[in-house]
Amino acid sequence: MKIFSGSEILALGLQERIEAIGIDVVAKNNIQSGRLAGFGTSDQAVELFIQETSYSKALPIIEEFRLSI
């Protein structure tokens, strides 16, 4: 399930926090995809995904991160 979409810097920060508690995160980087395909990107350039079964464990980290930005 998608838990975040935004800038690459913010996505990396959240990804590190979630991985620190033992949850695998999949990042879809539209910046690199767009560059390789030859077109620009939007503001929501990076998306983060986790397994739905891990959501309840990751939720406190996600909420804390959203409040900090």
All heavy atoms as TSV, in Angstrom:
chain	resi	resn	atom	element	x	y	z
A	1	MET	N	N	0.837	-1.176	0.000
A	1	MET	CA	C	0.000	0.000	0.000
A	1	MET	C	C	0.883	1.242	0.000
A	1	MET	O	O	1.984	1.225	0.549
A	1	MET	CB	C	-0.950	-0.032	1.194
A	1	MET	CG	C	-0.357	0.313	2.523
A	1	MET	SD	S	-1.495	0.226	3.934
A	1	MET	CE	C	-2.753	1.338	3.487
A	2	LYS	N	N	0.405	2.292	-0.645
A	2	LYS	CA	C	1.181	3.531	-0.723
A	2	LYS	C	C	1.043	4.296	0.583
A	2	LYS	O	O	-0.055	4.504	1.077
A	2	LYS	CB	C	0.714	4.389	-1.885
A	2	LYS	CG	C	1.535	5.667	-2.027
A	2	LYS	CD	C	1.403	6.384	-3.349
A	2	LYS	CE	C	0.057	6.842	-3.690
A	2	LYS	NZ	N	0.024	7.753	-4.833
A	3	ILE	N	N	2.189	4.693	1.159
A	3	ILE	CA	C	2.176	5.429	2.416
A	3	ILE	C	C	2.668	6.858	2.273
A	3	ILE	O	O	2.483	7.673	3.176
A	3	ILE	CB	C	3.020	4.712	3.491
A	3	ILE	CG1	C	4.454	4.519	3.015
A	3	ILE	CG2	C	2.382	3.398	3.880
A	3	ILE	CD1	C	5.423	4.120	4.094
A	4	PHE	N	N	3.302	7.171	1.138
A	4	PHE	CA	C	3.854	8.515	0.968
A	4	PHE	C	C	4.080	8.802	-0.497
A	4	PHE	O	O	4.468	7.915	-1.258
A	4	PHE	CB	C	5.194	8.641	1.714
A	4	PHE	CG	C	5.860	9.979	1.564
A	4	PHE	CD1	C	5.470	11.044	2.345
A	4	PHE	CD2	C	6.868	10.166	0.642
A	4	PHE	CE1	C	6.080	12.288	2.199
A	4	PHE	CE2	C	7.485	11.398	0.490
A	4	PHE	CZ	C	7.088	12.458	1.275
A	5	SER	N	N	3.878	10.034	-0.896
A	5	SER	CA	C	4.328	10.510	-2.198
A	5	SER	C	C	4.777	11.952	-2.013
A	5	SER	O	O	4.106	12.738	-1.353
A	5	SER	CB	C	3.234	10.407	-3.268
A	5	SER	OG	O	2.125	11.179	-2.916
A	6	GLY	N	N	5.944	12.258	-2.536
A	6	GLY	CA	C	6.483	13.594	-2.376
A	6	GLY	C	C	7.898	13.680	-2.896
A	6	GLY	O	O	8.304	12.899	-3.755
A	7	SER	N	N	8.647	14.601	-2.338
A	7	SER	CA	C	10.008	14.833	-2.814
A	7	SER	C	C	10.922	13.672	-2.432
A	7	SER	O	O	10.667	12.928	-1.484
A	7	SER	CB	C	10.561	16.134	-2.242
A	7	SER	OG	O	10.892	15.958	-0.882
A	8	GLU	N	N	11.998	13.549	-3.177
A	8	GLU	CA	C	12.948	12.467	-2.943
A	8	GLU	C	C	13.605	12.579	-1.568
A	8	GLU	O	O	13.796	11.574	-0.878
A	8	GLU	CB	C	14.018	12.478	-4.038
A	8	GLU	CG	C	14.973	11.314	-3.972
A	8	GLU	CD	C	15.909	11.255	-5.167
A	8	GLU	OE1	O	16.082	12.264	-5.870
A	8	GLU	OE2	O	16.462	10.169	-5.392
A	9	ILE	N	N	13.909	13.770	-1.137
A	9	ILE	CA	C	14.565	13.975	0.159
A	9	ILE	C	C	13.655	13.542	1.301
A	9	ILE	O	O	14.078	12.821	2.207
A	9	ILE	CB	C	15.005	15.442	0.323
A	9	ILE	CG1	C	16.106	15.769	-0.679
A	9	ILE	CG2	C	15.463	15.725	1.751
A	9	ILE	CD1	C	16.470	17.222	-0.766
A	10	LEU	N	N	12.392	13.954	1.261
A	10	LEU	CA	C	11.451	13.562	2.306
A	10	LEU	C	C	11.204	12.058	2.279
A	10	LEU	O	O	11.120	11.411	3.327
A	10	LEU	CB	C	10.136	14.323	2.155
A	10	LEU	CG	C	10.192	15.821	2.442
A	10	LEU	CD1	C	8.838	16.459	2.176
A	10	LEU	CD2	C	10.624	16.076	3.877
A	11	ALA	N	N	11.091	11.502	1.089
A	11	ALA	CA	C	10.853	10.065	0.962
A	11	ALA	C	C	11.992	9.260	1.562
A	11	ALA	O	O	11.762	8.269	2.260
A	11	ALA	CB	C	10.649	9.695	-0.506
A	12	LEU	N	N	13.224	9.674	1.317
A	12	LEU	CA	C	14.374	8.967	1.879
A	12	LEU	C	C	14.382	9.034	3.400
A	12	LEU	O	O	14.713	8.055	4.068
A	12	LEU	CB	C	15.677	9.529	1.312
A	12	LEU	CG	C	15.967	9.181	-0.139
A	12	LEU	CD1	C	17.203	9.922	-0.633
A	12	LEU	CD2	C	16.134	7.688	-0.316
A	13	GLY	N	N	14.002	10.171	3.953
A	13	GLY	CA	C	13.940	10.316	5.405
A	13	GLY	C	C	12.919	9.374	6.023
A	13	GLY	O	O	13.198	8.696	7.023
A	14	LEU	N	N	11.730	9.319	5.440
A	14	LEU	CA	C	10.694	8.419	5.951
A	14	LEU	C	C	11.084	6.968	5.737
A	14	LEU	O	O	10.888	6.126	6.616
A	14	LEU	CB	C	9.355	8.719	5.276
A	14	LEU	CG	C	8.183	7.840	5.718
A	14	LEU	CD1	C	7.968	7.915	7.227
A	14	LEU	CD2	C	6.915	8.239	4.971
A	15	GLN	N	N	11.652	6.662	4.597
A	15	GLN	CA	C	12.061	5.287	4.306
A	15	GLN	C	C	13.072	4.793	5.342
A	15	GLN	O	O	12.951	3.678	5.848
A	15	GLN	CB	C	12.658	5.203	2.906
A	15	GLN	CG	C	13.088	3.804	2.510
A	15	GLN	CD	C	13.590	3.725	1.077
A	15	GLN	OE1	O	13.566	4.697	0.334
A	15	GLN	NE2	N	14.051	2.566	0.685
A	16	GLU	N	N	14.034	5.613	5.684
A	16	GLU	CA	C	15.040	5.227	6.680
A	16	GLU	C	C	14.405	4.969	8.039
A	16	GLU	O	O	14.764	4.010	8.729
A	16	GLU	CB	C	16.111	6.304	6.798
A	16	GLU	CG	C	17.051	6.347	5.622
A	16	GLU	CD	C	18.100	7.438	5.752
A	16	GLU	OE1	O	18.169	8.109	6.807
A	16	GLU	OE2	O	18.837	7.638	4.776
A	17	ARG	N	N	13.459	5.803	8.432
A	17	ARG	CA	C	12.798	5.629	9.727
A	17	ARG	C	C	11.996	4.332	9.780
A	17	ARG	O	O	11.998	3.641	10.794
A	17	ARG	CB	C	11.878	6.813	10.020
A	17	ARG	CG	C	12.619	8.088	10.277
A	17	ARG	CD	C	11.669	9.224	10.541
A	17	ARG	NE	N	12.386	10.486	10.648
A	17	ARG	CZ	C	11.830	11.617	11.021
A	17	ARG	NH1	N	10.542	11.662	11.312
A	17	ARG	NH2	N	12.539	12.711	11.095
A	18	ILE	N	N	11.308	4.019	8.702
A	18	ILE	CA	C	10.491	2.803	8.681
A	18	ILE	C	C	11.374	1.562	8.612
A	18	ILE	O	O	11.112	0.568	9.299
A	18	ILE	CB	C	9.483	2.853	7.522
A	18	ILE	CG1	C	8.456	3.955	7.793
A	18	ILE	CG2	C	8.792	1.507	7.343
A	18	ILE	CD1	C	7.493	4.206	6.681
A	19	GLU	N	N	12.413	1.599	7.815
A	19	GLU	CA	C	13.320	0.453	7.726
A	19	GLU	C	C	14.055	0.215	9.044
A	19	GLU	O	O	14.416	-0.920	9.357
A	19	GLU	CB	C	14.301	0.636	6.572
A	19	GLU	CG	C	13.633	0.478	5.217
A	19	GLU	CD	C	14.554	0.716	4.050
A	19	GLU	OE1	O	15.642	1.327	4.234
A	19	GLU	OE2	O	14.193	0.300	2.928
A	20	ALA	N	N	14.240	1.256	9.854
A	20	ALA	CA	C	14.909	1.111	11.146
A	20	ALA	C	C	14.103	0.251	12.116
A	20	ALA	O	O	14.672	-0.323	13.046
A	20	ALA	CB	C	15.173	2.489	11.752
A	21	ILE	N	N	12.792	0.144	11.911
A	21	ILE	CA	C	11.978	-0.712	12.783
A	21	ILE	C	C	11.704	-2.067	12.139
A	21	ILE	O	O	10.859	-2.820	12.598
A	21	ILE	CB	C	10.662	-0.027	13.218
A	21	ILE	CG1	C	9.772	0.306	12.025
A	21	ILE	CG2	C	10.946	1.214	14.040
A	21	ILE	CD1	C	8.364	0.749	12.413
A	22	GLY	N	N	12.413	-2.360	11.069
A	22	GLY	CA	C	12.360	-3.686	10.479
A	22	GLY	C	C	11.293	-3.922	9.426
A	22	GLY	O	O	10.949	-5.063	9.153
A	23	ILE	N	N	10.788	-2.858	8.816
A	23	ILE	CA	C	9.775	-2.987	7.773
A	23	ILE	C	C	10.409	-2.675	6.427
A	23	ILE	O	O	11.084	-1.650	6.275
A	23	ILE	CB	C	8.582	-2.044	8.035
A	23	ILE	CG1	C	7.896	-2.418	9.345
A	23	ILE	CG2	C	7.592	-2.077	6.877
A	23	ILE	CD1	C	6.817	-1.462	9.770
A	24	ASP	N	N	10.194	-3.567	5.468
A	24	ASP	CA	C	10.709	-3.332	4.110
A	24	ASP	C	C	9.866	-2.277	3.406
A	24	ASP	O	O	8.642	-2.302	3.470
A	24	ASP	CB	C	10.680	-4.619	3.298
A	24	ASP	CG	C	11.685	-5.645	3.798
A	24	ASP	OD1	O	12.750	-5.235	4.288
A	24	ASP	OD2	O	11.401	-6.846	3.690
A	25	VAL	N	N	10.551	-1.362	2.736
A	25	VAL	CA	C	9.898	-0.278	2.003
A	25	VAL	C	C	10.302	-0.378	0.539
A	25	VAL	O	O	11.470	-0.576	0.219
A	25	VAL	CB	C	10.318	1.103	2.561
A	25	VAL	CG1	C	9.681	2.229	1.759
A	25	VAL	CG2	C	9.970	1.213	4.031
A	26	VAL	N	N	9.325	-0.225	-0.347
A	26	VAL	CA	C	9.592	-0.182	-1.778
A	26	VAL	C	C	9.411	1.257	-2.228
A	26	VAL	O	O	8.362	1.870	-1.974
A	26	VAL	CB	C	8.645	-1.113	-2.560
A	26	VAL	CG1	C	8.851	-0.962	-4.058
A	26	VAL	CG2	C	8.847	-2.560	-2.131
A	27	ALA	N	N	10.432	1.799	-2.876
A	27	ALA	CA	C	10.378	3.172	-3.368
A	27	ALA	C	C	10.248	3.158	-4.886
A	27	ALA	O	O	10.998	2.474	-5.582
A	27	ALA	CB	C	11.634	3.930	-2.963
A	28	LYS	N	N	9.286	3.920	-5.389
A	28	LYS	CA	C	9.111	4.108	-6.827
A	28	LYS	C	C	9.552	5.535	-7.134
A	28	LYS	O	O	8.903	6.490	-6.736
A	28	LYS	CB	C	7.658	3.894	-7.219
A	28	LYS	CG	C	7.406	4.083	-8.696
A	28	LYS	CD	C	5.939	3.895	-9.020
A	28	LYS	CE	C	5.669	4.205	-10.480
A	28	LYS	NZ	N	4.227	4.258	-10.744
A	29	ASN	N	N	10.672	5.649	-7.820
A	29	ASN	CA	C	11.267	6.949	-8.094
A	29	ASN	C	C	10.891	7.394	-9.509
A	29	ASN	O	O	11.504	6.976	-10.481
A	29	ASN	CB	C	12.783	6.862	-7.921
A	29	ASN	CG	C	13.440	8.212	-7.970
A	29	ASN	OD1	O	12.925	9.136	-8.586
A	29	ASN	ND2	N	14.574	8.343	-7.323
A	30	ASN	N	N	9.906	8.274	-9.594
A	30	ASN	CA	C	9.449	8.770	-10.891
A	30	ASN	C	C	10.416	9.776	-11.504
A	30	ASN	O	O	10.331	10.070	-12.690
A	30	ASN	CB	C	8.061	9.381	-10.761
A	30	ASN	CG	C	7.029	8.351	-10.395
A	30	ASN	OD1	O	7.059	7.219	-10.865
A	30	ASN	ND2	N	6.111	8.716	-9.514
A	31	ILE	N	N	11.331	10.307	-10.696
A	31	ILE	CA	C	12.334	11.235	-11.223
A	31	ILE	C	C	13.232	10.482	-12.200
A	31	ILE	O	O	13.447	10.905	-13.331
A	31	ILE	CB	C	13.172	11.853	-10.088
A	31	ILE	CG1	C	12.311	12.724	-9.197
A	31	ILE	CG2	C	14.344	12.648	-10.655
A	31	ILE	CD1	C	13.011	13.198	-7.934
A	32	GLN	N	N	13.777	9.355	-11.744
A	32	GLN	CA	C	14.657	8.570	-12.596
A	32	GLN	C	C	13.898	7.981	-13.786
A	32	GLN	O	O	14.408	7.949	-14.897
A	32	GLN	CB	C	15.329	7.446	-11.788
A	32	GLN	CG	C	16.293	7.946	-10.739
A	32	GLN	CD	C	17.430	8.760	-11.326
A	32	GLN	OE1	O	17.916	8.478	-12.410
A	32	GLN	NE2	N	17.832	9.790	-10.623
A	33	SER	N	N	12.681	7.522	-13.557
A	33	SER	CA	C	11.891	6.961	-14.654
A	33	SER	C	C	11.623	8.003	-15.727
A	33	SER	O	O	11.741	7.731	-16.915
A	33	SER	CB	C	10.560	6.423	-14.121
A	33	SER	OG	O	10.766	5.388	-13.204
A	34	GLY	N	N	11.272	9.205	-15.307
A	34	GLY	CA	C	11.010	10.277	-16.255
A	34	GLY	C	C	12.248	10.709	-17.008
A	34	GLY	O	O	12.212	10.978	-18.204
A	35	ARG	N	N	13.358	10.752	-16.293
A	35	ARG	CA	C	14.614	11.152	-16.933
A	35	ARG	C	C	15.008	10.149	-18.007
A	35	ARG	O	O	15.406	10.514	-19.112
A	35	ARG	CB	C	15.722	11.262	-15.883
A	35	ARG	CG	C	17.034	11.754	-16.440
A	35	ARG	CD	C	18.129	11.774	-15.394
A	35	ARG	NE	N	18.401	10.458	-14.834
A	35	ARG	CZ	C	19.147	9.513	-15.442
A	35	ARG	NH1	N	19.665	9.755	-16.631
A	35	ARG	NH2	N	19.358	8.358	-14.868
A	36	LEU	N	N	14.882	8.867	-17.686
A	36	LEU	CA	C	15.244	7.839	-18.659
A	36	LEU	C	C	14.314	7.837	-19.869
A	36	LEU	O	O	14.734	7.547	-20.989
A	36	LEU	CB	C	15.246	6.457	-17.999
A	36	LEU	CG	C	16.347	6.244	-16.957
A	36	LEU	CD1	C	16.149	4.918	-16.243
A	36	LEU	CD2	C	17.715	6.300	-17.599
A	37	ALA	N	N	13.048	8.173	-19.639
A	37	ALA	CA	C	12.085	8.186	-20.737
A	37	ALA	C	C	12.123	9.488	-21.529
A	37	ALA	O	O	11.523	9.584	-22.594
A	37	ALA	CB	C	10.675	7.957	-20.193
A	38	GLY	N	N	12.791	10.518	-20.982
A	38	GLY	CA	C	12.944	11.766	-21.707
A	38	GLY	C	C	11.873	12.802	-21.450
A	38	GLY	O	O	11.658	13.696	-22.247
A	39	PHE	N	N	11.182	12.711	-20.306
A	39	PHE	CA	C	10.196	13.742	-19.983
A	39	PHE	C	C	10.361	14.160	-18.530
A	39	PHE	O	O	11.023	13.502	-17.737
A	39	PHE	CB	C	8.762	13.281	-20.270
A	39	PHE	CG	C	8.373	12.011	-19.580
A	39	PHE	CD1	C	7.857	12.019	-18.294
A	39	PHE	CD2	C	8.506	10.787	-20.229
A	39	PHE	CE1	C	7.492	10.854	-17.669
A	39	PHE	CE2	C	8.138	9.610	-19.611
A	39	PHE	CZ	C	7.634	9.648	-18.323
A	40	GLY	N	N	9.729	15.272	-18.146
A	40	GLY	CA	C	9.848	15.823	-16.805
A	40	GLY	C	C	9.018	15.068	-15.785
A	40	GLY	O	O	8.298	14.128	-16.104
A	41	THR	N	N	9.117	15.506	-14.530
A	41	THR	CA	C	8.386	14.866	-13.446
A	41	THR	C	C	7.515	15.885	-12.731
A	41	THR	O	O	7.692	17.082	-12.869
A	41	THR	CB	C	9.358	14.243	-12.428
A	41	THR	OG1	O	10.160	15.274	-11.875
A	41	THR	CG2	C	10.236	13.193	-13.077
A	42	SER	N	N	6.611	15.384	-11.923
A	42	SER	CA	C	5.749	16.250	-11.126
A	42	SER	C	C	6.354	16.451	-9.745
A	42	SER	O	O	7.396	15.905	-9.418
A	42	SER	CB	C	4.359	15.614	-10.998
A	42	SER	OG	O	4.455	14.425	-10.235
A	43	ASP	N	N	5.643	17.205	-8.884
A	43	ASP	CA	C	6.119	17.435	-7.524
A	43	ASP	C	C	6.098	16.151	-6.699
A	43	ASP	O	O	6.884	15.987	-5.791
A	43	ASP	CB	C	5.250	18.488	-6.835
A	43	ASP	CG	C	5.434	19.862	-7.453
A	43	ASP	OD1	O	6.466	20.080	-8.098
A	43	ASP	OD2	O	4.534	20.697	-7.281
A	44	GLN	N	N	5.160	15.254	-6.979
A	44	GLN	CA	C	5.042	13.998	-6.248
A	44	GLN	C	C	5.915	12.953	-6.935
A	44	GLN	O	O	5.425	11.962	-7.462
A	44	GLN	CB	C	3.577	13.558	-6.191
A	44	GLN	CG	C	2.629	14.615	-5.670
A	44	GLN	CD	C	2.986	15.100	-4.276
A	44	GLN	OE1	O	3.284	14.309	-3.407
A	44	GLN	NE2	N	2.973	16.394	-4.075
A	45	ALA	N	N	7.215	13.170	-6.892
A	45	ALA	CA	C	8.129	12.404	-7.720
A	45	ALA	C	C	8.483	11.027	-7.160
A	45	ALA	O	O	8.821	10.138	-7.917
A	45	ALA	CB	C	9.405	13.206	-7.931
A	46	VAL	N	N	8.414	10.827	-5.840
A	46	VAL	CA	C	8.788	9.548	-5.239
A	46	VAL	C	C	7.621	9.032	-4.414
A	46	VAL	O	O	7.009	9.778	-3.650
A	46	VAL	CB	C	10.047	9.692	-4.356
A	46	VAL	CG1	C	10.428	8.367	-3.721
A	46	VAL	CG2	C	11.210	10.227	-5.180
A	47	GLU	N	N	7.325	7.752	-4.576
A	47	GLU	CA	C	6.253	7.108	-3.815
A	47	GLU	C	C	6.844	5.969	-2.994
A	47	GLU	O	O	7.732	5.262	-3.470
A	47	GLU	CB	C	5.192	6.550	-4.757
A	47	GLU	CG	C	4.526	7.611	-5.599
A	47	GLU	CD	C	3.615	7.040	-6.659
A	47	GLU	OE1	O	3.931	5.962	-7.206
A	47	GLU	OE2	O	2.592	7.672	-6.937
A	48	LEU	N	N	6.356	5.814	-1.759
A	48	LEU	CA	C	6.804	4.732	-0.886
A	48	LEU	C	C	5.648	3.772	-0.638
A	48	LEU	O	O	4.516	4.200	-0.405
A	48	LEU	CB	C	7.304	5.277	0.454
A	48	LEU	CG	C	8.496	6.208	0.415
A	48	LEU	CD1	C	8.856	6.664	1.826
A	48	LEU	CD2	C	9.697	5.551	-0.240
A	49	PHE	N	N	5.973	2.485	-0.654
A	49	PHE	CA	C	4.983	1.438	-0.443
A	49	PHE	C	C	5.469	0.460	0.617
A	49	PHE	O	O	6.678	0.208	0.714
A	49	PHE	CB	C	4.757	0.650	-1.747
A	49	PHE	CG	C	4.229	1.475	-2.878
A	49	PHE	CD1	C	5.094	2.170	-3.707
A	49	PHE	CD2	C	2.871	1.549	-3.114
A	49	PHE	CE1	C	4.612	2.927	-4.765
A	49	PHE	CE2	C	2.381	2.310	-4.166
A	49	PHE	CZ	C	3.247	3.001	-4.992
A	50	ILE	N	N	4.520	-0.084	1.405
A	50	ILE	CA	C	4.823	-1.160	2.347
A	50	ILE	C	C	3.715	-2.202	2.233
A	50	ILE	O	O	2.655	-1.944	1.648
A	50	ILE	CB	C	4.924	-0.666	3.808
A	50	ILE	CG1	C	3.606	-0.056	4.284
A	50	ILE	CG2	C	6.083	0.286	3.994
A	50	ILE	CD1	C	3.562	0.251	5.767
A	51	GLN	N	N	3.949	-3.375	2.831
A	51	GLN	CA	C	2.920	-4.411	2.881
A	51	GLN	C	C	1.798	-3.939	3.809
A	51	GLN	O	O	2.059	-3.326	4.846
A	51	GLN	CB	C	3.498	-5.720	3.430
A	51	GLN	CG	C	4.478	-6.381	2.512
A	51	GLN	CD	C	3.784	-6.993	1.309
A	51	GLN	OE1	O	2.662	-7.468	1.373
A	51	GLN	NE2	N	4.467	-6.964	0.182
A	52	GLU	N	N	0.551	-4.232	3.449
A	52	GLU	CA	C	-0.579	-3.838	4.287
A	52	GLU	C	C	-0.481	-4.428	5.685
A	52	GLU	O	O	-0.914	-3.801	6.652
A	52	GLU	CB	C	-1.893	-4.261	3.633
A	52	GLU	CG	C	-2.281	-3.394	2.467
A	52	GLU	CD	C	-3.655	-3.731	1.918
A	52	GLU	OE1	O	-4.591	-3.893	2.735
A	52	GLU	OE2	O	-3.787	-3.840	0.701
A	53	THR	N	N	0.088	-5.618	5.798
A	53	THR	CA	C	0.203	-6.263	7.099
A	53	THR	C	C	1.163	-5.531	8.037
A	53	THR	O	O	1.100	-5.722	9.247
A	53	THR	CB	C	0.673	-7.729	6.941
A	53	THR	OG1	O	1.900	-7.744	6.204
A	53	THR	CG2	C	-0.363	-8.556	6.201
A	54	SER	N	N	2.020	-4.684	7.502
A	54	SER	CA	C	2.978	-3.922	8.313
A	54	SER	C	C	2.474	-2.525	8.649
A	54	SER	O	O	3.129	-1.798	9.405
A	54	SER	CB	C	4.307	-3.788	7.562
A	54	SER	OG	O	4.845	-5.048	7.273
A	55	TYR	N	N	1.318	-2.145	8.135
A	55	TYR	CA	C	0.835	-0.777	8.285
A	55	TYR	C	C	0.641	-0.370	9.743
A	55	TYR	O	O	1.040	0.725	10.149
A	55	TYR	CB	C	-0.458	-0.576	7.499
A	55	TYR	CG	C	-0.962	0.845	7.556
A	55	TYR	CD1	C	-0.299	1.855	6.872
A	55	TYR	CD2	C	-2.076	1.189	8.305
A	55	TYR	CE1	C	-0.740	3.168	6.922
A	55	TYR	CE2	C	-2.529	2.493	8.365
A	55	TYR	CZ	C	-1.859	3.480	7.682
A	55	TYR	OH	O	-2.293	4.778	7.742
A	56	SER	N	N	0.046	-1.240	10.547
A	56	SER	CA	C	-0.207	-0.865	11.944
A	56	SER	C	C	1.086	-0.627	12.709
A	56	SER	O	O	1.144	0.229	13.590
A	56	SER	CB	C	-1.065	-1.922	12.641
A	56	SER	OG	O	-0.388	-3.164	12.673
A	57	LYS	N	N	2.127	-1.351	12.369
A	57	LYS	CA	C	3.425	-1.152	13.017
A	57	LYS	C	C	4.090	0.134	12.538
A	57	LYS	O	O	4.764	0.822	13.310
A	57	LYS	CB	C	4.328	-2.355	12.720
A	57	LYS	CG	C	5.657	-2.317	13.431
A	57	LYS	CD	C	6.459	-3.575	13.160
A	57	LYS	CE	C	7.827	-3.517	13.808
A	57	LYS	NZ	N	8.649	-4.677	13.486
A	58	ALA	N	N	3.898	0.486	11.268
A	58	ALA	CA	C	4.530	1.674	10.690
A	58	ALA	C	C	3.754	2.959	10.945
A	58	ALA	O	O	4.320	4.047	10.853
A	58	ALA	CB	C	4.703	1.490	9.186
A	59	LEU	N	N	2.477	2.847	11.278
A	59	LEU	CA	C	1.624	4.031	11.419
A	59	LEU	C	C	2.174	5.076	12.386
A	59	LEU	O	O	2.177	6.264	12.045
A	59	LEU	CB	C	0.198	3.631	11.795
A	59	LEU	CG	C	-0.810	4.772	11.879
A	59	LEU	CD1	C	-0.910	5.498	10.540
A	59	LEU	CD2	C	-2.168	4.255	12.309
A	60	PRO	N	N	2.651	4.709	13.584
A	60	PRO	CA	C	3.194	5.760	14.467
A	60	PRO	C	C	4.374	6.515	13.855
A	60	PRO	O	O	4.488	7.731	14.023
A	60	PRO	CB	C	3.635	4.986	15.718
A	60	PRO	CG	C	2.869	3.714	15.686
A	60	PRO	CD	C	2.633	3.406	14.241
A	61	ILE	N	N	5.220	5.817	13.122
A	61	ILE	CA	C	6.365	6.462	12.463
A	61	ILE	C	C	5.879	7.413	11.372
A	61	ILE	O	O	6.363	8.535	11.239
A	61	ILE	CB	C	7.309	5.400	11.859
A	61	ILE	CG1	C	7.787	4.417	12.910
A	61	ILE	CG2	C	8.471	6.053	11.124
A	61	ILE	CD1	C	8.634	4.995	14.000
A	62	ILE	N	N	4.903	6.966	10.595
A	62	ILE	CA	C	4.359	7.785	9.503
A	62	ILE	C	C	3.714	9.046	10.056
A	62	ILE	O	O	3.947	10.151	9.550
A	62	ILE	CB	C	3.349	6.969	8.668
A	62	ILE	CG1	C	4.049	5.788	7.994
A	62	ILE	CG2	C	2.651	7.857	7.647
A	62	ILE	CD1	C	3.095	4.755	7.421
A	63	GLU	N	N	2.908	8.901	11.107
A	63	GLU	CA	C	2.230	10.066	11.693
A	63	GLU	C	C	3.234	11.052	12.286
A	63	GLU	O	O	3.096	12.261	12.104
A	63	GLU	CB	C	1.228	9.607	12.755
A	63	GLU	CG	C	0.031	8.888	12.178
A	63	GLU	CD	C	-0.771	9.750	11.220
A	63	GLU	OE1	O	-0.942	10.966	11.484
A	63	GLU	OE2	O	-1.224	9.210	10.198
A	64	GLU	N	N	4.238	10.545	12.986
A	64	GLU	CA	C	5.271	11.416	13.556
A	64	GLU	C	C	6.000	12.171	12.457
A	64	GLU	O	O	6.274	13.370	12.569
A	64	GLU	CB	C	6.252	10.576	14.371
A	64	GLU	CG	C	7.382	11.371	14.956
A	64	GLU	CD	C	8.402	10.505	15.672
A	64	GLU	OE1	O	8.026	9.432	16.176
A	64	GLU	OE2	O	9.576	10.883	15.667
A	65	PHE	N	N	6.292	11.482	11.359
A	65	PHE	CA	C	6.983	12.099	10.230
A	65	PHE	C	C	6.121	13.188	9.601
A	65	PHE	O	O	6.607	14.291	9.328
A	65	PHE	CB	C	7.337	11.042	9.192
A	65	PHE	CG	C	8.067	11.591	8.004
A	65	PHE	CD1	C	9.419	11.873	8.080
A	65	PHE	CD2	C	7.409	11.814	6.810
A	65	PHE	CE1	C	10.093	12.398	6.984
A	65	PHE	CE2	C	8.069	12.319	5.722
A	65	PHE	CZ	C	9.421	12.611	5.809
A	66	ARG	N	N	4.839	12.911	9.401
A	66	ARG	CA	C	3.946	13.918	8.792
A	66	ARG	C	C	3.816	15.158	9.648
A	66	ARG	O	O	3.706	16.268	9.131
A	66	ARG	CB	C	2.579	13.287	8.524
A	66	ARG	CG	C	2.597	12.342	7.371
A	66	ARG	CD	C	1.233	11.828	7.047
A	66	ARG	NE	N	1.319	10.937	5.883
A	66	ARG	CZ	C	0.429	10.022	5.586
A	66	ARG	NH1	N	-0.627	9.854	6.351
A	66	ARG	NH2	N	0.587	9.264	4.525
A	67	LEU	N	N	3.810	14.975	10.957
A	67	LEU	CA	C	3.715	16.129	11.853
A	67	LEU	C	C	5.002	16.951	11.871
A	67	LEU	O	O	4.973	18.139	12.154
A	67	LEU	CB	C	3.367	15.671	13.270
A	67	LEU	CG	C	1.954	15.125	13.455
A	67	LEU	CD1	C	1.789	14.564	14.864
A	67	LEU	CD2	C	0.914	16.190	13.172
A	68	SER	N	N	6.130	16.313	11.565
A	68	SER	CA	C	7.408	17.004	11.604
A	68	SER	C	C	7.720	17.794	10.339
A	68	SER	O	O	8.642	18.605	10.334
A	68	SER	CB	C	8.542	16.011	11.880
A	68	SER	OG	O	8.759	15.185	10.769
A	69	ILE	N	N	6.985	17.540	9.251
A	69	ILE	CA	C	7.283	18.267	8.007
A	69	ILE	C	C	6.350	19.446	7.819
A	69	ILE	O	O	5.367	19.599	8.418
A	69	ILE	CB	C	7.235	17.375	6.755
A	69	ILE	CG1	C	5.889	16.675	6.601
A	69	ILE	CG2	C	8.357	16.394	6.777
A	69	ILE	CD1	C	5.752	15.889	5.308
